[in-house]
Amino acid sequence: MNFGKTKKKMNEIRKSESAILRKKAEELLKMKSPGITLPFSETESLRLIREPEVHQIELELQNEELRHAWAETEVANDKTNFQSLS
């Protein structure tokens, strides 16, 4: 596989992961605040209220994933360090 195809595939994966995170964030927001009604159209409400909230939840989910990856990296580093001492 050449570099261009690999880069394209990675971008597709990132977009897919982003879409999954967005869907999770929207579902969590619905559970957090069901039944909120505003005097705006649905589009305006999404833009003015939901969008920043969804983005915040996306960032929180990404933070959880990063913390998990960091912990896994620390464990792998500890194992490597221990093996090098043996």
C-alpha positions as CSV (number, residue, x, y, z in Angstrom):
1,M,0.0,0.0,0.0
2,N,1.5,3.4,-0.9
3,F,1.7,6.4,1.4
4,G,-1.2,8.3,-0.3
5,K,-3.6,5.4,0.1
6,T,-2.5,4.8,3.7
7,K,-3.0,8.5,4.5
8,K,-6.4,8.5,2.9
9,K,-7.4,5.3,4.9
10,M,-6.2,7.0,8.2
11,N,-8.3,10.1,7.4
12,E,-11.4,7.9,6.8
13,I,-10.8,6.1,10.1
14,R,-10.4,9.4,11.9
15,K,-13.7,10.7,10.4
16,S,-15.4,7.5,11.4
17,E,-14.1,7.7,14.9
18,S,-15.1,11.4,15.1
19,A,-18.6,10.5,13.9
20,I,-18.9,7.8,16.6
21,L,-17.7,10.2,19.3
22,R,-20.2,12.8,18.1
23,K,-23.1,10.3,18.2
24,K,-22.1,9.2,21.7
25,A,-21.9,12.8,22.8
26,E,-25.3,13.6,21.4
27,E,-26.8,10.6,23.1
28,L,-25.3,11.6,26.4
29,L,-26.5,15.1,26.0
30,K,-30.1,13.9,25.3
31,M,-30.0,11.8,28.5
32,K,-28.6,14.8,30.4
33,S,-31.2,17.3,29.3
34,P,-34.3,15.7,27.8
35,G,-37.3,17.9,27.0
36,I,-35.5,21.3,26.7
37,T,-37.5,23.6,24.5
38,L,-36.3,27.0,23.3
39,P,-38.1,29.7,21.3
40,F,-35.6,29.0,18.4
41,S,-35.8,26.8,15.4
42,E,-34.2,23.4,15.8
43,T,-31.3,24.5,13.6
44,E,-30.7,27.6,15.7
45,S,-30.9,25.6,18.9
46,L,-28.3,23.2,17.7
47,R,-26.0,25.9,16.7
48,L,-26.5,28.1,19.7
49,I,-26.9,25.6,22.5
50,R,-26.2,22.0,21.5
51,E,-23.1,22.5,19.4
52,P,-20.8,23.7,22.2
53,E,-22.3,21.2,24.7
54,V,-21.7,18.3,22.2
55,H,-18.2,19.5,21.5
56,Q,-17.5,19.6,25.2
57,I,-18.6,16.0,25.6
58,E,-16.6,15.0,22.6
59,L,-13.5,16.5,24.2
60,E,-14.3,14.7,27.5
61,L,-14.6,11.4,25.7
62,Q,-11.3,12.1,23.8
63,N,-9.7,12.9,27.2
64,E,-10.8,9.6,28.6
65,E,-9.4,7.8,25.6
66,L,-6.1,9.6,25.9
67,R,-5.9,8.8,29.6
68,H,-6.5,5.2,28.9
69,A,-3.9,5.1,26.1
70,W,-1.4,6.9,28.4
71,A,-2.0,4.3,31.1
72,E,-1.4,1.5,28.6
73,T,1.8,3.2,27.4
74,E,3.0,3.5,31.0
75,V,2.4,-0.2,31.6
76,A,4.2,-1.1,28.4
77,N,7.1,1.1,29.4
78,D,7.3,-0.4,32.8
79,K,7.4,-3.9,31.4
80,T,10.1,-2.9,28.9
81,N,12.2,-1.3,31.7
82,F,11.7,-4.3,33.9
83,Q,12.8,-6.7,31.1
84,S,15.9,-4.6,30.4
85,L,16.9,-4.9,34.0
86,S,16.6,-8.7,34.0
